[in-house]
Amino acid sequence: MMHFKNMLRWHVPFLLLVLMICRTAAADTLLVLGDSLSAGYRMPAASAWPALLDKQWEKRQTRVINGSISGDTAAQGLARLPALLAEHKPRWVVIELGGNDGLRGFPPAGIASALNQVIGDIKAANAQPILMQIRLPANYGRRYNESFSAIYATLATSNNVPLLPFFMEEVYLKPEWMQDDGIHPNASAQPFIADWMARHLNPLVNHDS
């Protein structure tokens, strides 16, 4: 009897450890590569929509890693990407980049080139890129706005990757969801964005694909 108890004493913690490892291994990961719209500008990271989406998806064993940094351009996101891919080994990567490039008036061709390389690096890591459409305020001029907006549909088509709508187009409609700078969503908007992203990502992020 004492021998059996001793066996239990050693085997139960070991079995629990094995179960935890299996559960972790079974979880797929979605990486969000973005800028301040996803980083949670001027709010705790736990309040940003990727963290809220991560909580929503706990039961489906899909982790959401927020690799976003406020102020990042497409080129800066590209520079950080290899380390993020190596560390997290995501199955899917949402690309929410380019807004800072557009706000600074960078040439569309350069933005497209950086985003195209982001997509290529994600594919090379055997992950699925999911590109988000980004749009600029109307006061940036019609010609530049049209050239900038066209980057995303062109890249999605040429690379055969999904293109998500821009969640900010709905957030802008509610002033109470905006920070006083008129650019960034506030903490009150984050649950809506998390639900919106879940709805649009559900057909793309699944364990059968």
Salt bridges, closest charged atoms under 4 A:
ASP28 OD2 - ARG91 NH1 2.58
ASP28 OD2 - HIS207 ND1 2.63
ASP72 OD2 - ARG80 NE 2.72
GLU87 OE1 - HIS88 NE2 3.63
GLU146 OE2 - ARG142 NE 2.95
GLU169 OE2 - ARG135 NE 3.27
ASP180 OD1 - ARG42 NH1 3.36
ASP181 OD2 - HIS184 ND1 2.53
